[in-house]
Amino acid sequence: MAATRHPTIQTPYLDRAGAGVHPLTNYLLRLMDLKASNLCLSADVHSARELLYIADKVGPSIVVLKTHYDLIAGWDYNPQTGTGARLASLARKHGFLIFEDRKFVDIGKTVQMQYTAGTARIIDWAHITNANIDAGKDMVRAMAEAAAKWRERINYEVKTLVTVGTPVSDTFDDADENGDYPRKSEPVELSNPYGQRDIDGRKGSIVSITTLTQSFEPADSPRLPKSISEGDELLFPGIEEAPVDRGLLLLAQMSSKGCLMTKEYTQACVEAARENRQFVMGFVSQESLNSAADDNFIHMTPGCKLPPEGDEENGHMEGDGLGQQYNTPAKLIAIQGTDIVIVGRGIITAGDPQSEAERYRRKAWKAYLSRLPCTNCVSRNKQDVCQYDSLAPTAKERRKNSGAEDGSPGQEPTGNIPTKVADFGYSQTGTSTLGFLKKIEDVNPDEPLSRLPPEAPHQNDHFNTKERYRSLIRQLPARLYIDKLVDIYFKEFNWQYYALDRDIFDKQLAEWYSLPFSLLANNGPQALSPDLRPFPALLFHVLATSLLILPSGPDPTFDSLKYAGNMTFEDIAVDYSESGVAILSLLGKRQMSITTVLAGFVRAAFLKYVALVTEAWHAIGSAIRDAQEIGLHRDSLDPKPSIDDAEAVLENQWEIQRRRRLWMILASWDVHTGAVLGRPTTIDSTATPPTLPIDAPIPKDRSKTPVRERDEDSPPTPLTRSIWAYRLMAPLREVLDLEKEGPCPKDFTKVDKLHQKFRDLDAETLSVFRIENPDTRYDGLPDCYWLPSVRAMISQIICFNLIALHRPYIFTRPTSRTEALKASLEMLQTQRVQFQSMRPQQYKTFSLFFGTFDAIVLMASIYILFPKEHPELVQDAIRHFRWAAERFEAMSERNALAKAALGVLQAIYLRLKKSLGLSCQAASAMMVSESGKPSILTCPQAAGNGTCGSDSPGESSLQSNDATSGATRSSIDGSVVSTVSSLTPATSEIYSAPTASAATEAGFDWMPTDISWANLQPIYATGDLVYNDLVGTRDDNSFSQWVAIEPSLMSDPSQPWQFDGDFGNDSVWNLLNQYAPP
């Protein structure tokens, strides 16, 4: 079949990774292009320690790791801490896929169970497996159906494995003398029956929770099962995570001598692959089996071996005496047309497997490049008839061979083709210049290429960087689209943080488009200034962000950017953003500039907007470290004017202000993200606070305008908002430090002082930013179009500050419980107002999710655990619960986090209704459909006397000087609405606080008598959803949308709702699971 050269053989891998191919094939082809590798390691070793060691060492050189799990002594089957999970971590770190060489062959039902169940559960950790179809083509269909069911279930199913410290095999305990692999003493996330706290402050659980759900991550880029350490968070740069889809290779041909696989069998494999394209990626074969016009299957070939260094590269290869036959990469890739060579003993038994793997990678990639058409034929659209052979002997090889024959190593060859003719061909790698070829030829032919002067690899690296940079920037759309999308970004997004300056961005964009093509073609990115070099990455992230708010329907302007059927603007956005990441990764961490930091920040904002919160947290941490690298965190490292000139001095002053503004924004994100997610901050809390920028309007000409602070009567700017937001968020560092003292500090004086500090800041809020009685005189100005939307955001910051301050103490302190409840209700009302002002394409906004989710969980938990407190606010609480669920349901189509949270709200609502003793009639009366203008909720007692009450004699009372006091409060537009919360007469008759005698019937005396409230961890609702895979499910693992208006749908006693996730026994979720009302 290799006689006819199928088009795929002469098509670059990257071009084959288009629409219509298997998702894993698409990913693998792009990975091969990124890593310049088409090498698979067959890791046929004997122990788990050896397997993990060789995978870690050789991982950078390979794109596929082939395993035989049944060969491995000490294979640990634990899905969280076992061998499969460790391999998954290494695969993410180094960028390769896992291929379990299982060779399934049996009846359909049996292979389904072998693939998806049993001790190994291959489908959970192996991206690829293979099958022999001697049992018939129906077996392939059976495996495809099993994989499809698994794929559908993986986004929703949560499985719980109850295990106490599942032991890891002794083969993991031994480390080599150099410590190249983790020792037994290294931290391991094993179940801990003694309850010690791990590094993030949470107590370990004796229950190991294996959560397969990734409902809040994109379906095309999920994580494999969690690894045992934080190292699993490492991700190979330049490409997203491998898709969750599973793929099959059909064993069509073998490399063993006397193989009984006939041509008819091979053809049957091809037919089975075409019938199951959604599952079959390709073949294990000895040649390319693509023959039909639409065939684009991957071919992996075993039996690949290189002769020892110095021997003839394409000479005869001996077998192993046990039937295995060997071929070189040049023959398999360039001649036979296969895609990936599988190498086992040639690498594993080498003295230096790492170096040997790199040698195989170079040779295999060289063979691949040799089969591609030359650039001359491509430019003339004649690639199909290209006859150029880059594997032809070079002048150096001919001179060496001629010298070997006549005994004169240095003599000029006398063949029919002169030596100089070789100089006009292409290099064997397809990437070197003519000068580099000459340098190679001048080297003593008896010396290996490794003896080349050190600048030679540098030149090659420079060429590869230049070509990769050019290939990435080619993905930028036409200038027409760029200008429109940039306008969208600066109108819809930039005012929220004000990280970018439009005039500087436009200047860089104009400079970018004025670059001569020859500069990029000949010199690459190193010819550009450090500030312009990463600009395409920033541009990609700006374009990606703008695409996210385009309407989902047809768009006459931007639809032409879609290059595949059913493609969405979010798909294009992800592509653009990943291109930006690839550019920053390519440029590395040397000679960074403020543009590098800005690109990292906009990337973090993009990730947060698409609900990749974990990735956003890592991205903002990376941007902060880049900022520290260029000295943004220290005033002493501010730049100096280049010349002693007035204009240069003024421009330098504005540049200093730009640096301080960016560092202030990063510091705000750092502390706020840490408080929301319960994660450590990147900036040291003891570090000197940043010097804030001056609130000065940016002039048209910075070289002629000094930095002068805005006067009080001038319109506010987005910078005014950013500075005020930082002032509100800065005390959160004190909250995080205070939380380290635990839920029972010696006294609550610090808590009281911080509470008062937050209320004072609330009272000092600029009138243009207040949500109640705002100063609206600037709202009609064209430059202040953003001002109405800011008011709800500022109010949310204040509400969240109070929630973050008091949530560690809600289980142990009544005052904190009261303040947390009030702040939660106020947050929910503010979120309601913000939601009403947003368009559907803005529903991805992260603050619109976390503000509601954190507040609703905290509020409901207080009422579930302490139902007799604050009965006067129950009606408001139930209504806000309903409205929050309605918002999430409306957002769920666009916001993955909101969709994932619906099940959690369902499980909470059942407990809330039961604990409060609410009848269905009462609940229905309270949960009327949302109508009328928004109302802010306050405690009537607090509104009357301004105090929260004391916890005990001698404990200070918190003075409630909050803005919610009084009888009225205003919405965003300034209209006055009622704020006094009270039960209507009709509802008052339906609901009253549960009495002690009705405690058991009301359902709130269910808690264990020996519960220690002080041991419960603070509630980080969003953090648990993002990091601990929190979900709400029925016992049958089914999911449902919000059905609060249909009590019968929530009252199936045979299937109670539970909370599942990777949380410990000291979490409120575990406590609530012990209360499972029907």
Summary of the structure (lengths in Angstrom):
residues: 1078
radius of gyration: 32.4
end to end distance: 64.5
largest distance: 112.4
contacts: 3481
relative contact order: 0.06
helix: 49%
strand: 6%
